Amino acid sequence: MSTNPVPAYAAQPLPVTDGVLTRRLLAYLIDIFVILGFTLLVLVAILILGVVTFGIGWLLFAIAAPGAAILYTALTMAGPKQSTIGMRFCGLRVIDAASGGPIDALRAAVHALLFYLAISTFVIWAIDIAIGVFRADRRLGRDLVVNLMVVRAVA
């Protein structure tokens, strides 16, 4: 008998990843609108902070959009529901690939940062997607780097 614990997703056949890539795309399209709203709130807060600090706070405008997107992803993927709002709508959640448990906010933030870096360069983004298309578990390149897995949420 092996003493190694079996990851939660390994006890189930791979259908927990059936349709995950398509659902991830739809989830991101939904999340774009949520991130836009969150970014607008951050921009208003920076505007007010800039007035209070006589313009010094306005330096934060440079990192407002990417910072808001990464913060949103980190807080939602590492939260109790283990998914962004778009992922919840599409029936997805994020798990640790080794244990099947939740991931921490730092890994979720690094995952989001890797996504935005990859999408800024078409070649890296295409390689990232190709990895997911050819893998049976549908894990993208950035999923492998931070050791997480996006699966269909079980009701």
Secondary structure in CASP SS format (residue, H / E / C, confidence):
PFRMAT SS
TARGET T0000
AUTHOR 0000-0000-0000
METHOD secondary structure of the structure
MODEL  1
M C 1.00
S C 1.00
T C 1.00
N C 1.00
P C 1.00
V C 1.00
P C 1.00
A H 1.00
Y H 1.00
A H 1.00
A H 1.00
Q C 1.00
P C 1.00
L H 1.00
P H 1.00
V H 1.00
T H 1.00
D C 1.00
G C 1.00
V H 1.00
L H 1.00
T H 1.00
R H 1.00
R H 1.00
L H 1.00
L H 1.00
A H 1.00
Y H 1.00
L H 1.00
I H 1.00
D H 1.00
I H 1.00
F H 1.00
V H 1.00
I H 1.00
L H 1.00
G H 1.00
F H 1.00
T H 1.00
L H 1.00
L H 1.00
V H 1.00
L H 1.00
V H 1.00
A H 1.00
I H 1.00
L H 1.00
I H 1.00
L H 1.00
G H 1.00
V H 1.00
V H 1.00
T C 1.00
F C 1.00
G C 1.00
I H 1.00
G H 1.00
W H 1.00
L H 1.00
L H 1.00
F H 1.00
A H 1.00
I H 1.00
A H 1.00
A H 1.00
P H 1.00
G H 1.00
A H 1.00
A H 1.00
I H 1.00
L H 1.00
Y H 1.00
T H 1.00
A H 1.00
L H 1.00
T H 1.00
M H 1.00
A C 1.00
G C 1.00
P C 1.00
K C 1.00
Q C 1.00
S C 1.00
T C 1.00
I H 1.00
G H 1.00
M H 1.00
R H 1.00
F H 1.00
C C 1.00
G C 1.00
L E 1.00
R E 1.00
V E 1.00
I E 1.00
D E 1.00
A C 1.00
A C 1.00
S C 1.00
G C 1.00
G C 1.00
P C 1.00
I C 1.00
D C 1.00
A H 1.00
L H 1.00
R H 1.00
A H 1.00
A H 1.00
V H 1.00
H H 1.00
A H 1.00
L H 1.00
L H 1.00
F H 1.00
Y H 1.00
L H 1.00
A H 1.00
I H 1.00
S C 1.00
T C 1.00
F H 1.00
V H 1.00
I H 1.00
W H 1.00
A H 1.00
I H 1.00
D H 1.00
I H 1.00
A H 1.00
I H 1.00
G H 1.00
V H 1.00
F H 1.00
R C 1.00
A C 1.00
D C 1.00
R C 1.00
R C 1.00
L C 1.00
G H 1.00
R H 1.00
D H 1.00
L H 1.00
V H 1.00
V H 1.00
N C 1.00
L E 1.00
M E 1.00
V E 1.00
V E 1.00
R E 1.00
A C 1.00
V C 1.00
A C 1.00
END
